[in-house]
Amino acid sequence: MSRKLVTVLSLSLLIQAGVTPNAFAAKPAPVAPLDKATVDSYLAKTRAYMKAHDAKSVLKIQEFMIKHFPNEPAFYQIAGEACTNLNEHQKAIEYLNKALVLLKTNPHPRFGVPDGRVLTSMALGKSYCKMRNYSKALEYFNEAIQLDTTGKYKMLYAIRGIINLELNKKSEAKKDLELLKNANLDSTGLYDTAILACKLGCFEDALNFGKKSVAKKPEDPMFLGNCAYYFFELGRDSEALEFFKRAIATRKAQMSIYCDYAWLEKITGHIDEAEPLAKSAIELYPKTKIDGSNDSNTWINAATAYIVLNQFDEARNVLAELKKLFPNCKEYYRQKGRILKAEGKLEEALESYSKFLEDGEACRGFSERADILKKLNRLDEAKKDLETAKSKGYLPADKEIAELSQ
């Protein structure tokens, strides 16, 4: 099973902040023949397009506003964020850097986004993340944390933790998670912290944060789908199914949710339910591949769907592409191991799973390897894996250990 573990840092932050005339700013010199009603109309349209996640329309309006107000940082800031969401990263960085320069020289612009410097640094960090330049991304997220003197944007620590993991700074990522355990987080912060905990292999923490995020946004398919995944990893399958069904019922479920749901139905013997879900995922694959071109989970999800459908050649082709694009992705070995196990190549499957588990940041994966070891009659090793899974919160571990003695 895979998971599209992505943060929800996006235009939503700017929606929350809003774009409003700054009542405390000095009266600006005339810059363009636009009356107040026209400006207000464009600001209202900007907010509406943000809520609709229509980055193209947001960008079009901001570029128009920049022509009329070339010294107003808010419009460069929002244009940059829109470019990031459109994967136009170099253009995004140019706009966002311009916004930072203007904010430093003009701290009281006519049009302002509250906490503009914090949000602009965050947006720059996001752009560098999507470009996989994690060192530069970390630089900007550290800057945003320093600028956030009131602690308003606690989710910054979660995102920084995820970046630290990308840079193999596991101890730093753990510190970020600890900073968030007693923090007062909004739904976005809870969602991102759950992702960080999951990536660290702390699935019980991930589930706790995930459930809290769902309590705040009970109809969000991403929140529901991620929470379902945490239940799955902990072996709480009936609860995972409930959350997958809720995510699908929103009619806005992403490809990853169909894949994960299909996999759970398959391994619990419900093939007739699994196959339509996997086919729905494959239908979403072309668009998801465009939108999620920087996310390894797009390929992992496709491989999962093909494995559910027993289309192993297609799954291998997807995994080969994944390995080429994301050579350090450990989930590659889990998916490869599942194919090899299904083909009866148990020794090769075991080798692949061992590569997946070598860092120990998994839960149910140890039970999956234990099943291969059991088939190879290596029961002591299988029991050891199940004990590890149990220590990580895997609920069926005692039952599976007892079955080894039968």
C-alpha positions as CSV (number, residue, x, y, z in Angstrom):
1,M,0.0,0.0,0.0
2,S,1.2,3.5,-0.8
3,R,0.2,6.9,0.3
4,K,0.3,10.2,-1.4
5,L,2.0,11.9,1.5
6,V,1.9,15.5,0.6
7,T,1.4,18.6,2.6
8,V,-1.5,20.9,2.0
9,L,0.5,24.1,2.1
10,S,-0.9,25.9,-0.9
11,L,-3.0,28.9,-1.9
12,S,-5.2,28.1,1.2
13,L,-2.7,30.0,3.3
14,L,-3.2,33.1,1.3
15,I,-7.0,32.6,1.3
16,Q,-6.9,32.6,5.1
17,A,-4.7,35.7,5.1
18,G,-6.7,37.6,2.5
19,V,-5.6,40.5,0.3
20,T,-6.8,43.8,1.6
21,P,-6.0,47.5,1.3
22,N,-3.8,48.4,4.3
23,A,-5.6,51.1,6.2
24,F,-2.5,52.2,8.0
25,A,-0.3,52.7,5.0
26,A,0.6,56.1,3.7
27,K,-1.4,57.2,0.7
28,P,0.3,55.9,-2.4
29,A,1.1,58.0,-5.4
30,P,-1.2,57.4,-8.4
31,V,0.0,54.3,-10.2
32,A,-2.8,53.3,-12.5
33,P,-6.2,54.5,-13.7
34,L,-8.2,51.8,-11.8
35,D,-11.0,53.0,-9.5
36,K,-11.6,51.4,-6.1
37,A,-14.6,49.4,-7.3
38,T,-12.5,47.8,-10.1
39,V,-9.7,46.9,-7.7
40,D,-12.1,45.5,-5.2
41,S,-13.7,43.4,-7.9
42,Y,-10.3,41.9,-8.9
43,L,-9.5,41.2,-5.3
44,A,-12.8,39.4,-4.8
45,K,-12.2,37.3,-8.0
46,T,-8.7,36.4,-6.7
47,R,-10.2,35.0,-3.5
48,A,-12.8,33.1,-5.4
49,Y,-10.3,31.5,-7.8
50,M,-8.1,30.6,-4.8
51,K,-10.9,28.8,-3.1
52,A,-11.6,27.0,-6.4
53,H,-7.9,26.0,-6.7
54,D,-7.9,27.7,-10.1
55,A,-4.2,28.7,-10.1
56,K,-4.3,29.8,-13.8
57,S,-7.0,32.3,-13.3
58,V,-5.3,33.6,-10.1
59,L,-2.1,34.1,-12.0
60,K,-3.8,35.9,-14.8
61,I,-5.4,38.4,-12.5
62,Q,-2.2,38.9,-10.5
63,E,-0.1,39.6,-13.6
64,F,-2.7,42.2,-14.6
65,M,-2.5,43.8,-11.2
66,I,1.3,43.9,-11.3
67,K,1.1,46.0,-14.4
68,H,-1.0,48.5,-12.6
69,F,0.7,48.3,-9.2
70,P,4.4,47.3,-9.9
71,N,5.5,48.1,-6.4
72,E,2.9,46.1,-4.5
73,P,4.4,42.9,-3.0
74,A,1.1,41.1,-2.4
75,F,0.4,40.6,-6.1
76,Y,3.9,39.2,-6.8
77,Q,3.5,37.0,-3.8
78,I,0.2,35.5,-4.9
79,A,1.4,35.2,-8.5
80,G,4.4,33.3,-7.3
81,E,2.3,30.9,-5.2
82,A,0.0,30.3,-8.3
83,C,3.1,29.5,-10.4
84,T,4.2,27.0,-7.8
85,N,0.9,25.3,-8.0
86,L,1.2,25.2,-11.8
87,N,4.8,23.7,-11.5
88,E,6.3,26.8,-13.1
89,H,9.0,26.9,-10.5
90,Q,11.5,29.3,-11.9
91,K,8.8,31.9,-12.6
92,A,7.5,31.4,-9.1
93,I,10.8,32.0,-7.6
94,E,11.3,35.2,-9.6
95,Y,7.9,36.6,-8.4
96,L,8.4,35.5,-4.8
97,N,11.9,37.0,-4.6
98,K,10.5,40.3,-6.0
99,A,7.8,40.2,-3.3
100,L,10.5,39.7,-0.6
101,V,12.5,42.6,-1.9
102,L,9.5,44.9,-1.9
103,L,8.4,43.8,1.6
104,K,11.8,44.6,3.0
105,T,11.9,48.1,1.4
106,N,8.2,48.8,1.7
107,P,6.9,47.3,5.0
108,H,3.5,49.1,4.8
109,P,2.3,48.6,1.2
110,R,-1.1,49.7,0.1
111,F,-2.3,46.1,-0.5
112,G,-1.1,43.7,2.2
113,V,-1.3,40.0,3.1
114,P,-0.9,39.7,6.9
115,D,2.5,38.0,7.7
116,G,3.5,38.6,4.2
117,R,7.2,37.9,4.7
118,V,6.5,34.6,6.5
119,L,4.1,33.4,3.8
120,T,6.5,34.5,1.0
121,S,9.4,32.5,2.6
122,M,7.0,29.5,3.0
123,A,6.0,29.8,-0.7
124,L,9.7,29.9,-1.8
125,G,10.4,26.9,0.3
126,K,7.5,25.0,-1.3
127,S,8.8,25.9,-4.8
128,Y,12.2,24.6,-4.0
129,C,10.6,21.4,-2.4
130,K,8.8,20.7,-5.7
131,M,12.1,21.2,-7.5
132,R,13.6,18.7,-5.1
133,N,16.2,21.3,-4.0
134,Y,15.7,20.4,-0.4
135,S,18.7,22.3,1.0
136,K,17.4,25.6,-0.4
137,A,13.8,24.7,0.7
138,L,15.1,24.2,4.3
139,E,16.8,27.6,4.2
140,Y,13.5,29.3,3.4
141,F,11.5,27.3,5.9
142,N,14.0,28.1,8.6
143,E,13.7,31.8,7.6
144,A,9.9,31.6,7.9
145,I,10.1,30.0,11.3
146,Q,12.4,32.8,12.5
147,L,10.0,35.4,11.1
148,D,7.0,33.8,12.7
149,T,7.6,35.4,16.1
150,T,4.1,34.8,17.3
151,G,4.1,31.1,16.5
152,K,1.0,31.4,14.3
153,Y,2.2,29.0,11.7
154,K,3.1,25.9,13.7
155,M,2.7,23.7,10.6
156,L,6.1,25.0,9.6
157,Y,7.8,22.6,11.9
158,A,6.0,19.6,10.3
159,I,7.0,20.7,6.8
160,R,10.6,21.3,8.0
161,G,10.6,17.9,9.5
162,I,9.6,16.3,6.2
163,I,12.3,18.2,4.5
164,N,14.9,17.2,7.1
165,L,14.0,13.6,6.3
166,E,14.6,14.2,2.6
167,L,18.0,15.4,3.7
168,N,18.6,12.3,5.9
169,K,18.5,14.5,9.0
170,K,16.3,12.0,11.0
171,S,17.3,13.3,14.4
172,E,16.3,16.9,13.4
173,A,13.0,15.6,12.0
174,K,12.3,13.9,15.3
175,K,12.9,17.2,17.2
176,D,10.4,18.9,14.9
177,L,7.8,16.2,15.7
178,E,8.4,16.6,19.4
179,L,7.8,20.3,19.1
180,L,4.4,19.7,17.7
181,K,3.0,17.0,20.1
182,N,1.5,19.6,22.5
183,A,1.0,22.4,20.0
184,N,-2.3,24.0,19.2
185,L,-2.6,23.1,15.5
186,D,-5.2,23.9,12.9
187,S,-6.4,21.2,10.5
188,T,-3.5,21.8,8.1
189,G,-1.0,21.6,10.9
190,L,-2.5,18.3,12.2
191,Y,-2.5,16.8,8.7
192,D,1.1,17.7,8.0
193,T,2.2,16.5,11.4
194,A,0.5,13.2,10.8
195,I,2.5,12.8,7.6
196,L,5.8,13.6,9.4
197,A,5.0,11.0,12.1
198,C,4.2,8.4,9.4
199,K,7.4,9.1,7.6
200,L,9.3,8.6,10.9
201,G,7.5,5.3,11.4
202,C,5.5,6.6,14.4
203,F,2.2,5.3,13.2
204,E,0.3,5.6,16.4
205,D,1.2,9.3,16.6
206,A,0.3,9.6,12.9
207,L,-3.1,8.2,13.6
208,N,-3.7,10.4,16.6
209,F,-2.9,13.5,14.6
210,G,-4.8,12.2,11.6
211,K,-8.0,11.6,13.6
212,K,-7.8,15.1,15.0
213,S,-7.4,16.6,11.5
214,V,-10.5,14.6,10.3
215,A,-12.5,15.9,13.3
216,K,-11.8,19.5,12.1
217,K,-12.4,18.7,8.4
218,P,-14.7,15.6,8.3
219,E,-15.5,15.8,4.6
220,D,-11.9,16.3,3.2
221,P,-11.0,13.2,1.2
222,M,-7.3,13.7,1.6
223,F,-7.6,13.8,5.4
224,L,-9.9,10.8,5.4
225,G,-7.7,8.8,3.0
226,N,-4.5,9.5,5.0
227,C,-6.2,8.5,8.2
228,A,-7.5,5.3,6.6
229,Y,-3.9,4.5,5.7
230,Y,-2.7,4.9,9.2
231,F,-5.4,2.5,10.4
232,F,-4.2,0.1,7.8
233,E,-0.6,0.2,8.8
234,L,-1.6,-0.5,12.4
235,G,-3.6,-3.5,11.2
236,R,-7.0,-1.9,12.2
237,D,-8.6,-2.9,8.9
238,S,-12.3,-2.4,9.7
239,E,-11.6,1.2,10.8
240,A,-9.5,1.7,7.7
241,L,-12.3,0.5,5.5
242,E,-14.7,2.9,7.2
243,F,-12.5,5.9,6.4
244,F,-11.8,4.7,2.8
245,K,-15.5,4.5,2.2
246,R,-16.1,7.9,3.7
247,A,-13.3,9.3,1.4
248,I,-14.8,7.7,-1.7
249,A,-18.3,9.0,-0.7
250,T,-17.1,12.6,-1.0
251,R,-16.8,12.0,-4.8
252,K,-13.5,13.9,-4.7
253,A,-11.2,11.0,-3.8
254,Q,-7.6,11.1,-5.2
255,M,-6.0,8.2,-7.1
256,S,-4.1,7.2,-3.9
257,I,-7.3,6.5,-2.0
258,Y,-8.6,4.2,-4.7
259,C,-5.3,2.3,-4.8
260,D,-5.0,1.9,-1.0
261,Y,-8.7,0.9,-0.7
262,A,-8.3,-1.6,-3.5
263,W,-5.2,-3.1,-1.9
264,L,-7.0,-3.6,1.4
265,E,-9.9,-5.3,-0.3
266,K,-7.5,-7.6,-2.2
267,I,-5.6,-8.8,0.8
268,T,-8.8,-9.4,2.7
269,G,-10.1,-11.6,-0.1
270,H,-12.6,-9.2,-1.6
271,I,-11.4,-9.4,-5.2
272,D,-14.7,-8.4,-6.7
273,E,-14.6,-5.1,-4.7
274,A,-10.9,-4.6,-5.3
275,E,-10.7,-4.7,-9.1
276,P,-13.2,-1.8,-9.8
277,L,-11.3,0.4,-7.3
278,A,-8.0,-0.4,-9.0
279,K,-9.5,0.3,-12.4
280,S,-10.7,3.7,-11.2
281,A,-7.2,4.5,-10.0
282,I,-5.7,3.6,-13.4
283,E,-8.2,5.9,-15.1
284,L,-6.9,8.8,-12.8
285,Y,-3.3,7.9,-13.5
286,P,-2.6,10.1,-16.6
287,K,-3.9,13.3,-15.0
288,T,-2.3,12.5,-11.6
289,K,1.0,11.9,-13.3
290,I,0.9,15.4,-14.7
291,D,-0.3,17.1,-11.5
292,G,2.0,15.0,-9.3
293,S,5.1,14.9,-11.5
294,N,7.3,15.7,-8.4
295,D,5.7,13.1,-6.2
296,S,7.0,9.5,-6.1
297,N,3.8,8.3,-4.7
298,T,2.1,8.8,-8.1
299,W,4.1,5.9,-9.5
300,I,3.8,3.9,-6.3
301,N,0.0,4.2,-6.5
302,A,-0.1,3.1,-10.2
303,A,2.1,0.1,-9.4
304,T,-0.3,-0.8,-6.5
305,A,-3.3,-0.7,-8.8
306,Y,-1.6,-2.9,-11.5
307,I,-0.6,-5.4,-8.8
308,V,-4.2,-5.6,-7.6
309,L,-5.2,-6.4,-11.2
310,N,-2.4,-9.0,-11.5
311,Q,-0.9,-6.9,-14.4
312,F,2.7,-7.5,-13.2
313,D,4.4,-6.4,-16.5
314,E,2.6,-3.0,-16.3
315,A,3.5,-2.7,-12.6
316,R,7.2,-3.4,-13.4
317,N,7.2,-0.8,-16.1
318,V,5.9,1.8,-13.6
319,L,8.4,0.8,-11.0
320,A,11.2,1.0,-13.5
321,E,10.2,4.6,-14.2
322,L,9.9,5.3,-10.4
323,K,13.4,4.0,-9.8
324,K,14.8,6.2,-12.6
325,L,13.0,9.3,-11.3
326,F,13.3,8.7,-7.6
327,P,16.3,6.4,-7.0
328,N,16.2,6.6,-3.2
329,C,12.5,5.7,-2.8
330,K,12.3,2.8,-0.4
331,E,8.6,2.0,-1.2
332,Y,9.9,0.8,-4.6
333,Y,11.2,-2.4,-2.8
334,R,7.9,-3.0,-1.1
335,Q,6.0,-3.0,-4.4
336,K,8.7,-5.1,-6.1
337,G,8.5,-7.6,-3.2
338,R,4.7,-7.9,-3.6
339,I,5.1,-8.8,-7.2
340,L,7.8,-11.4,-6.5
341,K,5.7,-12.9,-3.7
342,A,2.7,-13.2,-6.0
343,E,4.9,-15.0,-8.5
344,G,6.1,-17.4,-5.9
345,K,9.7,-16.0,-6.0
346,L,10.0,-16.0,-2.2
347,E,13.7,-15.6,-1.8
348,E,13.8,-12.6,-4.1
349,A,10.7,-11.2,-2.5
350,L,12.4,-11.5,0.9
351,E,15.5,-9.7,-0.4
352,S,13.4,-6.9,-1.7
353,Y,11.4,-6.5,1.5
354,S,14.6,-6.4,3.5
355,K,15.8,-3.4,1.5
356,F,12.4,-1.8,2.2
357,L,12.7,-2.4,5.9
358,E,16.3,-1.7,6.5
359,D,15.7,1.7,8.2
360,G,12.9,0.2,10.3
361,E,10.5,3.1,9.6
362,A,7.5,0.8,8.9
363,C,4.8,-1.1,10.7
364,R,2.7,-3.5,8.8
365,G,5.6,-4.1,6.4
366,F,7.2,-6.3,9.1
367,S,4.1,-8.5,9.1
368,E,4.3,-8.7,5.3
369,R,7.9,-9.9,5.5
370,A,7.0,-12.3,8.3
371,D,4.5,-13.9,6.0
372,I,7.2,-14.5,3.4
373,L,9.5,-15.9,6.1
374,K,6.7,-18.2,7.3
375,K,6.3,-19.6,3.8
376,L,10.0,-20.3,3.8
377,N,9.6,-22.1,7.2
378,R,11.9,-19.5,8.9
379,L,9.6,-19.2,11.8
380,D,12.0,-17.7,14.4
381,E,12.8,-14.8,12.0
382,A,9.1,-14.4,11.2
383,K,8.3,-14.2,15.0
384,K,11.0,-11.6,15.4
385,D,9.4,-9.4,12.7
386,L,6.0,-9.7,14.3
387,E,7.4,-8.7,17.6
388,T,8.9,-5.6,15.9
389,A,5.5,-4.9,14.3
390,K,3.8,-5.3,17.7
391,S,6.2,-2.8,19.3
392,K,5.1,-0.3,16.6
393,G,1.4,-0.7,17.4
394,Y,0.5,-3.4,14.9
395,L,-2.8,-4.7,16.4
396,P,-3.0,-8.3,14.9
397,A,0.6,-9.2,16.0
398,D,-0.3,-11.5,18.9
399,K,-2.8,-13.4,16.7
400,E,-0.2,-13.8,13.9
401,I,2.5,-14.9,16.4
402,A,0.1,-17.5,17.8
403,E,-0.6,-18.8,14.3
404,L,3.1,-19.5,13.8
405,S,2.9,-22.2,16.4
406,Q,0.0,-24.0,14.8
